[in-house]
């Protein structure tokens, strides 16, 4: 989200707008599902989720490609919190962290910005970075499963997509077959929660041992 990332003081407002005001509910639910003590926040943005988890006493690494976003996140970190911020892209995770470094990896509204090839690459890297039995939590826009719901989704999403493009000069698209991608990357989906339209989901997956 390039314009929001180049003006990170507007980022939080923009995310609330683009999520139709539901982002705080998503943050709360993700926090409930995290298992610690070591957590990676993939695409941490301005650090809202990173700080929330650190305040619970977890050791959190926040990763984002934008130095401007990380600068805002750094200002939010409370004294004494166990937080490390790393500037890198999602596809370069294994260049920065050893295998089996984390108990949980979370990613919120990140995979919808990736190509399908990137999604699978990042999922495989996440599996490598999780400890045995580690948990991956994804919250993102998915393709609605039923035709009528897809129609309603498109009626709502088209104007939002235009707003997104004006704000960011980038576009997102619903992630297709995410559970299948998780399985291919070596995960077992243990929970899925969708909104009423079925076009946004929170998935919890565990690292499957080979």
GIVENLIN-V642653 format. One record per helix or strand of 2 or more residues. SS is the DSSP state (a for helix, b for strand). FROM is the first residue (numbers start at 1). TO is the last residue. If there is no record, write none. Layout:
ss={SS & SS}
from={FROM & FROM}
to={TO & TO}
This chain:
ss={a & a & a & b & a & b & a & b & a & b & a & a & b & a & a & b & b}
from={2 & 8 & 23 & 38 & 48 & 59 & 67 & 83 & 90 & 102 & 111 & 116 & 130 & 147 & 178 & 187 & 200}
to={6 & 18 & 33 & 42 & 54 & 64 & 76 & 87 & 95 & 108 & 113 & 129 & 142 & 168 & 184 & 194 & 207}
